Amino acid sequence: MDEFLLVFRRDFQNRENLPSPEQLQEHFQKWHAWYDKLAAEDRIVLRRRWDGEGLVVNAQSTVLNGPYAEIKESIGGAVVIRAAGYDEAVELAKAAPILEIGGNVEIRKAL
């Protein structure tokens, strides 16, 4: 089995894209179920959720506030999973709840 990084992104800034408290609660339940399934299959290597705030340092050593100084999307979290290859990692990523609310999942294989 190889290890893959799944990075979850979406627009967390625009009010019209934010779910209601009830929708958010339901959404978190889906995340828990998805993570529980991956854990039961012994696929999770590392799991992290990231704060919405952050800083960006560019090539000119300028420090910018917020992780989305130039883009609308922000990283909401990441997980390192075990999968047999990219095809299997993609299938696992397709079940990530972030996709239901307009987000995306970036997949990278560990070298």
C-alpha positions in Angstrom: 0.0 0.0 0.0 1.1 3.5 -0.8 0.4 6.7 1.2 -1.5 9.5 -0.3 -2.2 13.0 1.0 -5.8 14.2 0.5 -6.1 18.0 0.8 -9.6 19.4 1.3 -10.3 22.8 -0.1 -13.3 25.1 -0.5 -14.4 28.7 -0.3 -14.8 29.3 3.5 -15.0 33.1 3.2 -18.1 34.1 1.2 -21.2 34.2 3.4 -23.4 32.8 0.6 -21.3 29.7 0.5 -21.5 29.0 4.3 -23.9 26.3 5.4 -26.5 27.0 8.1 -25.8 25.7 11.6 -28.1 22.7 11.0 -26.5 22.0 7.7 -23.1 22.2 9.3 -24.0 19.7 12.0 -25.3 17.3 9.4 -22.1 17.9 7.3 -19.9 17.1 10.3 -21.8 13.8 10.9 -20.9 12.8 7.3 -17.2 13.6 7.9 -17.2 11.5 11.1 -18.8 8.6 9.2 -16.3 8.9 6.4 -13.4 9.0 8.7 -14.7 6.1 10.8 -15.0 4.0 7.6 -11.4 4.8 6.6 -10.2 4.1 10.2 -12.0 0.8 10.3 -10.2 -0.2 7.0 -6.9 0.9 8.6 -6.4 3.5 5.9 -5.7 6.6 8.0 -2.0 7.4 8.6 -2.4 11.0 9.7 -5.5 13.3 10.0 -5.5 17.1 10.6 -8.0 19.9 10.5 -6.6 23.4 9.9 -7.5 26.8 11.3 -9.2 29.1 8.9 -6.6 31.8 9.6 -3.0 31.8 8.4 -0.2 33.6 6.8 1.5 33.3 3.4 5.1 34.1 2.8 6.0 34.8 -0.9 9.2 34.7 -2.8 9.9 38.4 -1.9 9.6 37.5 1.8 6.4 39.5 2.1 4.0 38.1 4.7 0.4 38.3 3.7 -2.6 37.8 6.1 -4.9 34.9 5.4 -4.2 31.8 3.4 -6.3 33.1 0.5 -4.6 36.4 -0.3 -4.8 35.6 -4.0 -7.3 32.8 -4.2 -10.8 32.2 -2.9 -10.3 28.6 -1.8 -8.7 27.6 1.5 -7.4 24.4 2.9 -9.9 23.1 5.5 -8.0 20.0 6.4 -5.9 17.1 5.2 -5.5 13.4 5.8 -2.8 10.9 4.8 -4.3 7.6 3.8 -3.2 4.2 2.6 -4.4 3.0 -0.9 -3.2 0.6 -3.5 -2.7 3.3 -6.1 -4.1 6.6 -7.5 -7.2 4.8 -8.7 -8.1 3.6 -5.3 -7.2 6.9 -3.7 -9.5 8.7 -6.1 -12.4 6.4 -5.3 -11.8 7.0 -1.5 -11.6 10.8 -2.2 -14.9 10.7 -4.2 -16.7 9.9 -0.9 -15.3 13.0 0.9 -18.1 15.2 2.3 -16.3 18.3 1.1 -17.5 17.6 -2.4 -21.1 17.9 -1.3 -20.6 21.6 -0.5 -18.7 22.7 -3.5 -15.2 21.8 -2.4 -12.5 19.7 -4.0 -9.9 17.1 -2.9 -6.3 17.3 -4.1 -4.5 13.9 -4.1 -0.7 13.6 -3.8 1.3 10.3 -3.6 4.0 10.2 -0.9 7.4 9.6 -2.3 
